[in-house]
Each structure stands twice: as structure tokens, then as C-alpha cells.
Amino acid sequence: MNTATIRELAKSLTLIEQQRAIVVGLMLGDGHLETQNQGRTYRLKIEQSFGHREYVDWLYGQLGNLGQTPPRAREQTRVEKVNKKYGFNTLSLASLQFYGQLFYTRRDFIPRESRHNADYRNGEKVVPKMIGKLVTPLSLAVWFMDDGSIKSAHHRAKILNTQAFDSDSIENLRQMLATRFRIDVTLRKQKDGIQLYIPSTEIKKFVSLVEEYIVPSMRYKLS
């Protein structure tokens, strides 16, 4: 398919309700939006460890009409260690602009001396105050599959790894869980940031919301 045809296809693509919920979950987790035209369009980039390929394939089944290339594996070398990754990208879409502008800081807030960095195009990922109006149980499930974990094999408590977010974003998430879903979480300080800790007293409510959406290979996070 030539470039002009792809551009015309991208203009016609819009997100259905279920896809919007998934994109929100990915923005809270490991998904990334990238722009190369000053925010007019964005593409969604999804990548996980190769062991989570069933989950990535499920995501592609939900979002695949927004892209052209199915998931593929690649090797990433860091400090002489090779990690195998698996993922896919969507096309650059105007329909993702809303999420790009909502979940990333404005680029003109970045100091001029830092604007030569590749990350300048996208800004820093944040959680907006209006997150409670966007999140659905499906969004929670995607977020949990992306960035959730169990505390240990001996505890029912769950953890949402929010260390990459700033303190305002984490507070927005805490308030969203409390007001939208009546789930009270606590903040758990780690060396690399702050996690959201779902205590055992809240687990039943949380699991009842997300369980039907968890893909088989990710169900170990619920055990």
C-alpha cells in the first residue's frame, strides 16, 4: 500500500468505545503515543516482553484495524544483556490526538535547551485530573495487565507500578480509584518512585471489575 493510500486510510479511522477504553488503560500502563507533526496526529506504540506475546496479540486483535503491521519480535541489548521484545504500532491518527494532548505535558513547557532530545516531541506522560471520566473496568484491566503485580505469593494484595508518574498524577489515580470505583489504595514508597498498593480488604472489589477481561497468560497476576 503506497504512502498516499495509507494517509487517506488514517484520516478515515476512528476509535470505537471499546478501543477508547483500551487506549486509556495503555496510557496508564506501558503504552506510548508519539507525534512527528507537532501534535496533529499520534501513533500508539505497544511493546512488552516476549513472554507476554499472548497479551500483545490480544491487544492487536482489539486495535489491529488502526495499523498495518501485525506484532513482531525484536531484540534489545542493554549492558550486554539481550531482551526479546514483542509489539506493534498503529498508524499516525488524528483520532489519537485527544489522548496525546491529554496524557502528555505540553511541549512548550520543556526548557529550550532540552528540546533537541527525541522525547521533546511527546513531552512527559502524566495523568489528567479528569481521568475518572475516562476509565472503565476494561481500562483498569488493561492497566493492571500492563503494570500490575502481586505483592508476593503469600499475600492477596496487588500493586500498580506507578513509579514513572509524578506525585500529582499518582494522586489523580488514587482519587479516581476511590471516587469512581470505591477502591481505597495506599501509597507505597519505593527507591524508584511511588506504587499504588491495593490492600487485601479491597481485592474482591478490584478483581470483580477486571477479571472478565484478563487474558489467560496474565491471570497469574490475580492469583
Backbone as CSV, one residue per row, in Angstrom:
resi,resn,N_x,N_y,N_z,CA_x,CA_y,CA_z,C_x,C_y,C_z
1,MET,0.858,-1.194,0.000,0.000,0.000,0.000,0.891,1.240,0.000
2,ASN,0.664,2.171,-0.927,1.539,3.340,-1.011,1.217,4.366,0.078
3,THR,2.129,5.336,0.222,2.022,6.313,1.315,0.737,7.130,1.240
4,ALA,0.354,7.554,0.049,-0.855,8.363,-0.100,-2.097,7.581,0.327
5,THR,-2.139,6.307,-0.029,-3.279,5.473,0.355,-3.342,5.291,1.868
6,ILE,-2.179,5.110,2.491,-2.122,4.951,3.945,-2.602,6.223,4.631
7,ARG,-2.212,7.377,4.107,-2.647,8.650,4.697,-4.155,8.806,4.614
8,GLU,-4.726,8.432,3.494,-6.176,8.515,3.340,-6.884,7.550,4.280
9,LEU,-6.307,6.352,4.442,-6.874,5.377,5.375,-6.829,5.914,6.800
10,ALA,-5.697,6.493,7.178,-5.537,7.008,8.535,-6.567,8.099,8.840
11,LYS,-6.881,8.925,7.845,-7.852,10.001,8.045,-9.242,9.455,8.347
12,SER,-9.544,8.272,7.822,-10.887,7.717,7.958,-11.081,6.888,9.231
13,LEU,-9.984,6.592,9.935,-10.066,5.690,11.080,-10.467,6.436,12.346
14,THR,-11.474,5.933,13.028,-11.880,6.471,14.325,-11.943,5.325,15.323
15,LEU,-11.919,5.657,16.607,-11.918,4.654,17.659,-13.345,4.368,18.118
16,ILE,-13.656,3.094,18.263,-14.929,2.727,18.861,-14.790,2.775,20.379
17,GLU,-15.899,2.645,21.089,-15.898,2.808,22.548,-14.918,1.859,23.239
18,GLN,-14.900,0.610,22.838,-14.006,-0.358,23.477,-12.549,-0.001,23.231
19,GLN,-12.227,0.482,22.053,-10.855,0.884,21.761,-10.444,2.093,22.584
20,ARG,-11.359,3.018,22.803,-11.039,4.183,23.629,-10.707,3.752,25.053
21,ALA,-11.462,2.796,25.585,-11.194,2.295,26.934,-9.820,1.632,27.014
22,ILE,-9.466,0.880,25.987,-8.163,0.210,25.965,-7.036,1.229,25.879
23,VAL,-7.189,2.246,25.041,-6.148,3.277,24.924,-5.920,3.963,26.266
24,VAL,-6.997,4.263,26.987,-6.848,4.882,28.310,-6.058,3.965,29.239
25,GLY,-6.379,2.667,29.244,-5.630,1.731,30.069,-4.170,1.671,29.702
26,LEU,-3.877,1.706,28.402,-2.487,1.681,27.950,-1.747,2.946,28.335
27,MET,-2.443,4.062,28.343,-1.788,5.307,28.760,-1.422,5.282,30.248
28,LEU,-2.210,4.578,31.039,-1.872,4.435,32.452,-0.759,3.412,32.647
29,GLY,-0.593,2.530,31.663,0.412,1.482,31.749,1.610,1.766,30.878
30,ASP,1.946,0.796,30.010,3.190,0.869,29.241,3.033,1.414,27.835
31,GLY,1.829,1.772,27.429,1.640,2.300,26.083,2.240,3.686,25.925
32,HIS,2.625,4.001,24.701,3.202,5.321,24.409,2.572,5.891,23.148
33,LEU,2.335,7.192,23.166,1.885,7.904,21.985,3.022,8.774,21.476
34,GLU,3.226,8.764,20.178,4.303,9.533,19.566,3.747,10.401,18.446
35,THR,4.272,11.613,18.345,3.872,12.506,17.260,5.119,12.992,16.532
36,GLN,4.991,13.165,15.231,6.083,13.691,14.424,5.654,14.917,13.634
37,ASN,4.487,15.450,13.974,3.992,16.617,13.234,3.375,17.641,14.186
38,GLN,4.043,17.836,15.337,3.643,18.844,16.323,2.242,18.612,16.870
39,GLY,1.869,17.342,17.015,0.639,17.014,17.704,-0.604,16.949,16.848
40,ARG,-0.458,17.028,15.525,-1.659,16.927,14.677,-2.171,15.490,14.639
41,THR,-1.260,14.543,14.621,-1.618,13.127,14.678,-0.666,12.411,15.636
42,TYR,-1.090,11.265,16.124,-0.273,10.452,17.021,-0.371,8.994,16.606
43,ARG,0.689,8.261,16.862,0.633,6.813,16.708,0.831,6.178,18.073
44,LEU,0.169,5.055,18.283,0.255,4.317,19.536,1.296,3.212,19.383
45,LYS,2.226,3.166,20.321,3.281,2.156,20.309,3.087,1.217,21.495
46,ILE,3.009,-0.082,21.209,2.804,-1.103,22.238,3.951,-2.094,22.170
47,GLU,4.606,-2.308,23.306,5.705,-3.277,23.347,5.784,-3.890,24.734
48,GLN,5.908,-5.213,24.762,6.018,-5.961,26.005,7.169,-6.955,25.867
49,SER,7.509,-7.615,26.974,8.474,-8.700,26.893,7.883,-9.823,26.042
50,PHE,8.740,-10.620,25.426,8.266,-11.663,24.517,7.365,-12.667,25.229
51,GLY,7.578,-12.849,26.533,6.751,-13.770,27.295,5.305,-13.345,27.400
52,HIS,5.021,-12.076,27.111,3.655,-11.554,27.166,3.037,-11.433,25.778
53,ARG,3.519,-12.235,24.841,3.049,-12.103,23.462,1.567,-12.412,23.313
54,GLU,0.999,-13.299,24.157,-0.440,-13.571,24.057,-1.238,-12.299,24.354
55,TYR,-0.784,-11.548,25.338,-1.442,-10.287,25.687,-1.323,-9.287,24.536
56,VAL,-0.133,-9.189,23.935,0.063,-8.272,22.807,-0.803,-8.693,21.629
57,ASP,-0.897,-9.991,21.381,-1.756,-10.472,20.298,-3.221,-10.121,20.570
58,TRP,-3.629,-10.200,21.834,-4.996,-9.805,22.190,-5.210,-8.318,21.914
59,LEU,-4.231,-7.493,22.303,-4.333,-6.060,22.024,-4.428,-5.805,20.521
60,TYR,-3.634,-6.531,19.758,-3.687,-6.349,18.300,-5.052,-6.754,17.756
61,GLY,-5.637,-7.787,18.350,-6.978,-8.179,17.936,-8.005,-7.097,18.186
62,GLN,-7.775,-6.278,19.212,-8.697,-5.190,19.546,-8.398,-3.911,18.757
63,LEU,-7.118,-3.680,18.441,-6.702,-2.408,17.844,-6.115,-2.554,16.447
64,GLY,-6.044,-3.773,15.947,-5.325,-4.036,14.703,-5.826,-3.270,13.500
65,ASN,-7.114,-2.890,13.482,-7.615,-2.131,12.343,-7.023,-0.724,12.290
66,LEU,-6.345,-0.304,13.371,-5.731,1.028,13.413,-4.306,1.023,12.881
67,GLY,-3.819,-0.157,12.490,-2.451,-0.259,11.996,-2.378,-1.104,10.740
68,GLN,-1.132,-1.326,10.281,-0.927,-2.084,9.060,-0.083,-3.335,9.275
69,THR,0.729,-3.320,10.338,1.692,-4.401,10.547,1.362,-5.169,11.817
70,PRO,1.244,-6.488,11.758,0.971,-7.283,12.963,2.162,-7.280,13.907
71,PRO,1.966,-7.749,15.147,3.069,-7.756,16.118,4.291,-8.506,15.601
72,ARG,5.452,-8.023,15.998,6.693,-8.674,15.617,7.675,-8.617,16.781
73,ALA,8.624,-9.528,16.766,9.620,-9.610,17.833,10.868,-8.824,17.440
74,ARG,11.561,-8.310,18.452,12.854,-7.673,18.233,13.720,-7.909,19.453
75,GLU,15.016,-7.814,19.280,15.946,-7.993,20.388,16.495,-6.648,20.814
76,GLN,16.554,-6.449,22.128,17.051,-5.211,22.709,18.238,-5.541,23.599
77,THR,19.371,-4.913,23.355,20.579,-5.183,24.138,20.853,-4.038,25.098
78,ARG,20.943,-4.376,26.374,21.272,-3.391,27.406,22.288,-3.995,28.351
79,VAL,23.422,-3.312,28.499,24.504,-3.751,29.390,24.820,-5.236,29.133
80,GLU,25.056,-5.548,27.869,25.457,-6.881,27.433,24.389,-7.954,27.695
81,LYS,23.164,-7.526,27.978,22.063,-8.471,28.157,21.050,-8.266,27.045
82,VAL,20.648,-9.363,26.415,19.703,-9.294,25.309,18.290,-9.611,25.815
83,ASN,17.387,-8.674,25.605,15.980,-8.872,25.962,15.154,-8.957,24.688
84,LYS,14.269,-9.921,24.637,13.416,-10.077,23.470,12.096,-9.366,23.720
85,LYS,11.741,-8.457,22.819,10.518,-7.665,22.928,9.533,-8.065,21.830
86,TYR,8.270,-7.697,22.054,7.212,-8.072,21.113,6.172,-6.960,21.116
87,GLY,5.853,-6.434,19.946,4.888,-5.343,19.927,4.493,-4.911,18.525
88,PHE,3.726,-3.814,18.468,3.268,-3.256,17.196,2.934,-1.788,17.381
89,ASN,2.812,-1.084,16.262,2.425,0.327,16.258,1.150,0.501,15.441
90,THR,0.368,1.503,15.788,-0.746,1.897,14.935,-0.240,2.893,13.893
91,LEU,-1.103,3.251,12.981,-0.823,4.371,12.096,-0.873,5.666,12.913
92,SER,-0.351,6.748,12.350,-0.483,8.065,12.979,-1.881,8.598,12.684
93,LEU,-2.662,8.792,13.745,-4.091,9.073,13.588,-4.495,10.380,14.260
94,ALA,-5.349,11.119,13.603,-5.920,12.317,14.227,-6.826,11.935,15.388
95,SER,-7.408,10.740,15.332,-8.316,10.308,16.393,-7.587,10.005,17.704
96,LEU,-6.264,9.941,17.671,-5.488,9.759,18.908,-4.993,11.093,19.467
97,GLN,-5.271,12.183,18.768,-4.794,13.493,19.211,-5.317,13.854,20.600
98,PHE,-6.593,13.561,20.857,-7.191,13.863,22.153,-6.375,13.254,23.286
99,TYR,-5.961,11.994,23.114,-5.214,11.302,24.171,-3.775,11.798,24.244
100,GLY,-3.204,12.126,23.104,-1.849,12.665,23.115,-1.772,13.992,23.845
101,GLN,-2.759,14.848,23.635,-2.751,16.152,24.292,-3.139,16.055,25.761
102,LEU,-3.918,15.026,26.104,-4.392,14.880,27.479,-3.353,14.218,28.380
103,PHE,-2.658,13.217,27.860,-1.767,12.413,28.693,-0.294,12.814,28.603
104,TYR,0.010,13.859,27.848,1.401,14.318,27.759,1.462,15.808,28.042
105,THR,2.501,16.209,28.771,2.680,17.621,29.077,2.909,18.391,27.790
106,ARG,2.513,19.646,27.789,2.716,20.484,26.605,4.194,20.629,26.317
107,ARG,4.546,20.494,25.055,5.958,20.510,24.682,6.601,21.877,24.890
108,ASP,5.804,22.958,24.835,6.414,24.271,25.005,6.767,24.553,26.460
109,PHE,6.396,23.642,27.394,6.813,23.783,28.773,8.224,23.225,28.994
110,ILE,8.742,22.491,28.031,10.055,21.884,28.166,11.125,22.943,27.892
111,PRO,12.151,23.051,28.753,13.193,24.064,28.549,13.790,23.978,27.146
112,ARG,14.095,25.134,26.575,14.604,25.187,25.204,15.857,24.344,25.038
113,GLU,16.719,24.333,26.063,17.965,23.588,25.935,17.751,22.076,25.876
114,SER,16.552,21.625,26.245,16.271,20.190,26.236,15.496,19.754,24.994
115,ARG,15.156,20.694,24.135,14.244,20.371,23.039,14.893,19.583,21.905
116,HIS,16.210,19.434,21.946,16.858,18.622,20.916,16.697,17.135,21.205
117,ASN,16.275,16.787,22.430,16.095,15.379,22.775,14.907,14.796,22.020
118,ALA,14.994,13.499,21.726,13.913,12.824,20.994,12.604,12.887,21.756
119,ASP,12.675,12.849,23.107,11.463,12.837,23.917,10.704,14.163,23.859
120,TYR,11.354,15.212,23.354,10.700,16.512,23.322,9.415,16.483,22.487
121,ARG,9.414,15.663,21.430,8.246,15.620,20.545,6.979,15.249,21.307
122,ASN,7.129,14.474,22.369,5.968,13.913,23.043,5.689,14.522,24.408
123,GLY,6.688,15.105,25.064,6.515,15.594,26.419,6.559,14.448,27.417
124,GLU,6.250,14.742,28.659,6.264,13.746,29.729,4.854,13.215,29.955
125,LYS,4.739,11.896,30.119,3.407,11.309,30.314,2.888,11.641,31.711
126,VAL,1.640,12.101,31.776,1.003,12.480,33.029,-0.412,11.915,33.057
127,VAL,-1.038,11.982,34.226,-2.427,11.548,34.382,-3.288,12.777,34.625
128,PRO,-4.262,13.052,33.773,-5.084,14.252,33.928,-6.066,14.125,35.095
129,LYS,-6.523,15.267,35.589,-7.489,15.267,36.690,-8.812,14.627,36.283
130,MET,-9.141,14.703,35.000,-10.424,14.169,34.535,-10.370,12.666,34.266
131,ILE,-9.369,11.977,34.757,-9.191,10.561,34.457,-10.412,9.729,34.866
132,GLY,-11.110,10.140,35.914,-12.283,9.405,36.366,-13.399,9.359,35.335
133,LYS,-13.431,10.324,34.419,-14.458,10.348,33.377,-14.101,9.442,32.200
134,LEU,-12.868,8.968,32.160,-12.381,8.196,31.019,-12.238,6.708,31.305
135,VAL,-11.952,6.367,32.553,-11.613,4.986,32.898,-12.864,4.126,33.013
136,THR,-12.792,2.932,32.445,-13.831,1.911,32.573,-13.196,0.669,33.201
137,PRO,-13.993,-0.331,33.591,-13.385,-1.579,34.071,-12.411,-2.197,33.063
138,LEU,-12.701,-2.080,31.771,-11.766,-2.576,30.763,-10.452,-1.802,30.818
139,SER,-10.530,-0.496,31.002,-9.311,0.307,31.163,-8.494,-0.169,32.361
140,LEU,-9.181,-0.426,33.476,-8.486,-0.923,34.671,-7.784,-2.239,34.384
141,ALA,-8.455,-3.122,33.659,-7.877,-4.432,33.363,-6.622,-4.297,32.504
142,VAL,-6.676,-3.435,31.483,-5.504,-3.229,30.631,-4.365,-2.617,31.437
143,TRP,-4.675,-1.639,32.258,-3.664,-1.031,33.140,-3.028,-2.089,34.026
144,PHE,-3.843,-2.954,34.610,-3.335,-3.991,35.510,-2.491,-5.015,34.754
145,MET,-2.930,-5.413,33.551,-2.129,-6.355,32.776,-0.795,-5.731,32.371
146,ASP,-0.792,-4.441,32.097,0.435,-3.738,31.736,1.369,-3.576,32.933
147,ASP,0.849,-3.046,34.021,1.716,-2.579,35.115,1.325,-3.093,36.490
148,GLY,0.487,-4.093,36.567,0.089,-4.634,37.863,0.933,-5.831,38.258
149,SER,0.935,-6.128,39.543,1.667,-7.298,40.043,1.084,-7.706,41.388
150,ILE,1.446,-8.909,41.820,1.067,-9.348,43.161,2.165,-8.930,44.126
151,LYS,1.795,-8.690,45.386,2.809,-8.317,46.367,3.779,-9.472,46.579
152,SER,3.255,-10.666,46.780,4.073,-11.873,46.908,3.139,-13.074,46.808
153,ALA,3.718,-14.266,46.774,2.920,-15.486,46.688,2.106,-15.737,47.947
154,HIS,2.414,-15.000,49.014,1.757,-15.226,50.303,0.758,-14.130,50.665
155,HIS,0.530,-13.180,49.751,-0.379,-12.073,50.043,-1.406,-11.920,48.932
156,ARG,-2.601,-11.509,49.283,-3.651,-11.228,48.304,-3.508,-9.830,47.714
157,ALA,-2.768,-8.962,48.375,-2.648,-7.568,47.947,-2.050,-7.470,46.542
158,LYS,-2.470,-6.430,45.828,-1.967,-6.175,44.479,-1.247,-4.827,44.448
159,ILE,-0.401,-4.679,43.441,0.377,-3.461,43.288,0.201,-2.932,41.874
160,LEU,0.043,-1.627,41.762,0.066,-0.948,40.473,1.348,-0.124,40.423
161,ASN,2.197,-0.453,39.474,3.530,0.161,39.427,3.468,1.516,38.733
162,THR,3.304,2.532,39.526,3.124,3.897,39.034,4.372,4.754,39.222
163,GLN,5.519,4.114,39.401,6.741,4.847,39.728,7.133,5.881,38.671
164,ALA,6.711,5.672,37.431,7.110,6.595,36.361,6.327,7.903,36.391
165,PHE,5.231,7.963,37.164,4.403,9.160,37.204,4.837,10.115,38.310
166,ASP,4.526,11.398,38.109,4.820,12.391,39.149,3.758,12.311,40.256
167,SER,3.984,13.055,41.327,3.117,12.949,42.504,1.690,13.403,42.218
168,ASP,1.510,14.420,41.377,0.161,14.876,41.040,-0.602,13.792,40.274
169,SER,0.087,13.129,39.345,-0.549,12.065,38.574,-0.973,10.916,39.476
170,ILE,-0.106,10.562,40.410,-0.413,9.456,41.325,-1.605,9.804,42.207
171,GLU,-1.673,11.046,42.648,-2.812,11.464,43.464,-4.096,11.443,42.638
172,ASN,-4.021,11.826,41.355,-5.198,11.752,40.487,-5.682,10.309,40.347
173,LEU,-4.749,9.373,40.254,-5.108,7.966,40.161,-5.727,7.466,41.462
174,ARG,-5.158,7.860,42.566,-5.691,7.435,43.865,-7.130,7.925,44.038
175,GLN,-7.352,9.191,43.703,-8.693,9.750,43.842,-9.672,9.095,42.868
176,MET,-9.218,8.792,41.662,-10.079,8.141,40.680,-10.534,6.783,41.174
177,LEU,-9.629,5.990,41.715,-9.993,4.663,42.216,-10.973,4.763,43.385
178,ALA,-10.783,5.795,44.224,-11.640,5.956,45.398,-13.041,6.433,45.022
179,THR,-13.127,7.406,44.131,-14.428,8.008,43.822,-15.176,7.265,42.718
180,ARG,-14.455,6.774,41.728,-15.107,6.108,40.592,-15.446,4.654,40.896
181,PHE,-14.559,3.964,41.636,-14.745,2.528,41.854,-14.833,2.134,43.331
182,ARG,-14.752,3.108,44.242,-14.835,2.846,45.681,-13.741,1.871,46.135
183,ILE,-12.560,2.018,45.553,-11.408,1.202,45.934,-10.383,2.110,46.605
184,ASP,-10.112,1.838,47.867,-9.154,2.648,48.619,-7.771,2.026,48.536
185,VAL,-6.838,2.778,47.990,-5.460,2.306,47.872,-4.555,3.173,48.745
186,THR,-3.386,2.663,49.037,-2.397,3.429,49.781,-1.175,3.644,48.907
187,LEU,-0.369,4.626,49.279,0.848,4.930,48.541,2.009,4.163,49.157
188,ARG,2.791,3.512,48.320,3.893,2.661,48.770,5.190,3.194,48.161
189,LYS,6.016,3.800,49.001,7.229,4.432,48.506,8.303,3.396,48.206
190,GLN,8.900,3.514,47.020,9.993,2.657,46.593,11.195,3.526,46.204
191,LYS,12.330,2.895,45.972,13.519,3.653,45.601,13.332,4.411,44.297
192,ASP,12.553,3.827,43.373,12.387,4.444,42.061,11.089,5.219,41.916
193,GLY,10.348,5.403,43.007,9.110,6.166,42.931,8.051,5.608,43.853
194,ILE,6.791,5.896,43.535,5.672,5.517,44.398,4.744,4.550,43.668
195,GLN,4.390,3.469,44.345,3.427,2.499,43.841,2.066,2.753,44.486
196,LEU,1.014,2.288,43.804,-0.305,2.225,44.411,-0.515,0.816,44.937
197,TYR,-0.862,0.718,46.202,-0.982,-0.571,46.883,-2.455,-0.844,47.159
198,ILE,-2.960,-1.945,46.607,-4.354,-2.332,46.831,-4.363,-3.379,47.942
199,PRO,-4.817,-3.026,49.154,-4.769,-3.975,50.272,-5.755,-5.123,50.091
200,SER,-5.557,-6.161,50.849,-6.387,-7.370,50.717,-7.863,-7.079,50.941
201,THR,-8.173,-6.066,51.765,-9.574,-5.735,52.035,-10.305,-5.188,50.798
202,GLU,-9.542,-4.710,49.801,-10.125,-4.117,48.593,-10.027,-5.029,47.376
203,ILE,-9.348,-6.150,47.515,-9.064,-7.000,46.364,-10.329,-7.560,45.728
204,LYS,-11.304,-7.972,46.527,-12.517,-8.565,45.972,-13.205,-7.591,45.028
205,LYS,-13.292,-6.319,45.419,-13.923,-5.314,44.558,-13.129,-5.136,43.273
206,PHE,-11.822,-5.072,43.412,-10.973,-4.851,42.241,-11.074,-6.023,41.257
207,VAL,-10.949,-7.234,41.769,-10.984,-8.419,40.908,-12.333,-8.541,40.202
208,SER,-13.414,-8.209,40.900,-14.743,-8.312,40.288,-14.893,-7.377,39.090
209,LEU,-14.131,-6.293,39.079,-14.195,-5.333,37.979,-13.387,-5.785,36.765
210,VAL,-12.223,-6.389,37.011,-11.291,-6.632,35.912,-11.242,-8.078,35.418
211,GLU,-11.721,-9.016,36.217,-11.453,-10.428,35.957,-11.905,-10.891,34.574
212,GLU,-13.049,-10.446,34.111,-13.573,-10.950,32.832,-12.723,-10.527,31.640
213,TYR,-11.870,-9.511,31.810,-11.068,-9.015,30.696,-9.628,-9.545,30.700
214,ILE,-9.207,-10.185,31.769,-7.810,-10.612,31.886,-7.550,-11.810,30.975
215,VAL,-6.552,-11.692,30.101,-6.241,-12.793,29.186,-5.587,-13.925,29.979
216,PRO,-5.714,-15.174,29.508,-5.231,-16.322,30.281,-3.787,-16.222,30.762
217,SER,-2.901,-15.755,29.908,-1.483,-15.711,30.302,-1.201,-14.669,31.376
218,MET,-2.143,-13.762,31.637,-1.958,-12.719,32.644,-2.726,-13.023,33.939
219,ARG,-3.421,-14.136,33.983,-4.237,-14.418,35.153,-3.409,-14.743,36.388
220,TYR,-2.132,-15.024,36.204,-1.278,-15.255,37.366,-1.218,-14.018,38.258
221,LYS,-1.463,-12.851,37.684,-1.450,-11.612,38.482,-2.637,-11.522,39.421
222,LEU,-3.670,-12.315,39.161,-4.848,-12.316,40.040,-4.742,-13.357,41.142
223,SER,-3.805,-14.301,41.024,-3.754,-15.411,41.970,-3.168,-14.960,43.298
